[in-house]
Amino acid sequence: MAGMTYEGSSIDPTKPSIARVYDYLLGGKDNYAVDRAIGDVFKRDLPGSVAIAFANRAALTRAVREIAKTTGIRQFIDLGSGLPTADNVHQVAQRHAPESRVVYVDTDLQVLVHGRALLENNDRTRVVAVDVRDPEGVRTHPDTLDVIDFARPVAVILSAILHHVNDEEDPAGIVRYWRDHVPSGSYFFISHFRSGNNPETEEAERVLQQTFGRGRWRTDAEITSLLDGLEILDPGIVPASLWRPDETDNPWNKGPGRELTVWEHLIAAGLARKP
């Protein structure tokens, strides 16, 4: 939920960070009082909203596992990766395909510090400090080119990032750039705030816009349009908890057939392939 520049040249513990708020909601420790204050608005005033963060993370884990196990793709670019947590992309991918290579992209300074420390002894991963709104800068960065071979299919991860790109910043253009610069057979995973046309959506959007000036809930049709030119795989763009569910990886998952909470409907996920 990071990947764009919100801070200056040093970590400012008096200004909230999207990545650190997300870390707090997931139960992490890499956050400050100002981040917890924002997180507590969701916990206190929007009870159940923490399910969004967990449902999103669980869907990401399932998608990376699926790609690593069922395709020949062995290279991943995680755009707006956020703070390291349990089962990061490289850990999931390398568990099933040890030769997998991963580039994490983020500009949040705390993400960069923790990410580089975590990956210090992993020669198949890199952390690239480029804004996701500059895809050319990401693709041509020396560290990206050090581990990614763009002549071979790539998995492009857009987990909980495009909803922090405002309409005027052309989120579809970001996806289109990557679609046009990776080979046929590449995969795209997306998760995105999903408009529920209800009070919960409106209040959550208000909190994020008031705090960060970004956070855009989009309809299923709008999310689908971000993947224009790609083949969206089954089961399509659906609530993240319903995307190829696994009972073991989400505390809100109580098995198939259960009714989702209103909050779980507010984060969608999908997997697409470049023909």
N, C-alpha and C positions, 0 to 999 in steps of 0.2 A: 504494500500500500504506500510505498514511497516512490523514489525514482525521479523526483523533480526537485528543483532547488527551492527550499524554504528558509534556509539558514545561511549565515555568513560564513566566514572562514574558520570559525571555531564553534564548538558545541555551546549553545546558549540554553542553560537549564531553566530560564525564565520564559522561553517560548515553546509552546507545544509542537510536537512533531507527529505527523501522521503515522510514521513507522513505529514510534514509541507508544502511541496510544494503542495501536494494534497489538503491539507486544504485551501491553498491560492487559488488554481484553483476553488475550490467549493465556494469561497467567505468568508471563515473563517478568524478569526483574530489571531489564535494561530500560528503565524509564524514570522520569522525575515527577515531583509533586504536581507540576503543571500538567503533565500528561495524564496522571491519575485523576486529576480534577475533571478533565474532559471525559475520560473513560467512565468516571462515576456518574456523569450525566446520563450516559447510556444505561449503566447498571441500575441507577436509582429511578430515573424518570421514564426510561424505556425498557422495563424489565423484559427479559427474554432476548434482547437485541444481541447479546454476546453470542447467541447461536449463529449469527451471521458469520462471525470470525471463524468459529470452529467448523461450520459447514463448508466454508470456502477452503480452509486449509486441508480438510479431509478430501475434498474433491480434487485439489491440486495433487495430493499424494497419490490418489488413485490414477489420475491421468498420467503422471510421470511413470508410475509402475506399469501401466498399460502400454505406454510407448516403448519402454525399455524391454518388456517381456514379449511383445507381439510384433514389433517392427524391427528393422535393422538399423534404426536411427541410434546413433551413439554420441550425439552432440546436441546440447541444449543451450538456449540463451534465455535467461530469466530476467525479464524487463521489470524494473521496479521491485526488486526482490525482497526488500524489507529486512528487518533484523533477523539474524539466525535463530531458528527455533528447532524443535524436534522434527526429524525427518525433513531436512532441507532437500532441495532438488538433487544435489550431487549425491547425497546419502542414499536416497531412494533409487536413483538411476544406477549408481555403482553397486548397490546391493544385488541388483538383478543382472547388470552388465558392467563388470568392473572397469572395462575400458572406456566407459562413458566420460565425456568431457563437458564441462559446464562453465559458462560465463555468467556471472551475476552482474546486473547493471543497477546502480543506484547512485544518488548524490547526497543522501542524508549522511552527515559526517559520522554519526555514531554507527550507522550501518557499515560504513567503510572500515572503521576501526575494528569492530567485532568480526566482520566478515573476513578481513585479511588475517586476523589472528586465528580464526577457526580454520582457514584454508592454508595456513603457512606451510604445512608439510604435505599438501596434496597437489602434486604437479599437474593434475588434469583439470584444475579449476583456476579461474581468475575472477577478480572483482574489478569492474570497470566503472570509473566515476564520470559518467556522461549522462546528461538529461535524456530521458526516454523520448522527449519531443524532438531530439536530434538523432534520428535513426542512422543517418549517414555517419555521424560521429561515433556512434556505437559500433557500426559494422566495420569501419576502417581503423578503429583503434588498434594499436600494435598488440595489446594484450588479447583482444578478441581474435585477431588473425593468428596469434600464437597457438591457439587451441582449436579454432573452428576452421574447417575446410568448407568453404562455400560452394565447392564443386559437388559436394555430397549433401543429401537431405539433412535438414536441421529441425529440431523441435523448438518453436518460438513460444515462450510462456508469457502470457499476458494476464497474470493472476491478480485481480483486484487492483488494477492500475488504470485502465482506460476510463473508469468512472471518476478519476481525479484529473482527467484531461477535459477541460471545458469545450463546448461546441466550437467556439471560435478558434480553438487550438488544433482543430481538425484531427480528432482521434482516428477517424477512418483513414486518413492519409498516412498515419503511422503504420497501421496494419497493411495498407496497400504498398507502402515502401518495402516492408519485409516480404510480402507476397511476391513482389517483383524481383527481389534480390536473393531468393533462396530457390533451389531446384525443385522440380516436380518430385512429389513424394514426401515433401516436408510437411510437418504437422504444426498446427496452431491450437494451443489451449487458451481459452478465455474464461474468466469469471468476472462478473459485473453486477453492481447494484441493480436490482430489478424493480421497476416501478410497480407499486401495489395499488396506487390510486386510493390510499387510505390514510388516516391520521398518523399512523406509525411512520410511513414513508415520508410524509411532509415534515414531521418533527425531526426525524433523523437527518434529513437533507438540510433543514434549517440550522441544526447544530453544526454540521460540517461546513456549510457555507459561511456561517457567522464566524467560525474559528479559523478556517483555512482559506476561505474564498474559493473553494472548489469542493466537488462531491456531487455528481450528477446522476440521479436515478434515471434509467432509460427503460423503455418498453421492450418487450421481446422482439418486436419488429425492428426497433432501432439497434438493438444488440446484434441481431442477425445481419443487419445491413453493414455492420462493421467488418463482417467476414465475407463481403462481396467478392466473388471470383473464386471462393474456396468451397470445397465439398464438405458440408456439415454432416458429421457422422452420427449414427444412432447413439442416444435417443434424441438428438437435436439440442436446442437451447432450452434447458429445463432448470427448475430450482436445483441448486448444487447438491442438496441431499438426495435428489432423485437421479443424479448423474452416475449411472453404473454403481449403485450403492453397495457398500460393504459394511455389515453390521459391526465389525470390530474397530473401525477407525473413526467413529464419531459418537461422542457421548449422547447426542440427541437421536442417533439412529437406533431404534428399538425393533428393527426388522421390517421386512417388506409389508406393504399394505397399511402401515400406520398413517395417521393423519399428520401432516406437517403443521408446525406452528406458523402463525402469521409472519414471524420473523424469517423463518427458513424460506418462505416464498420470496423474500426480498434480496436474495443473492442467487444469480443464475450462473450456469456453467455450460460449456460446450467444447467439443473437440472437432477440429476441421482438418482437412487434408488438401494440399495443393495438387490438383490433377496433373 
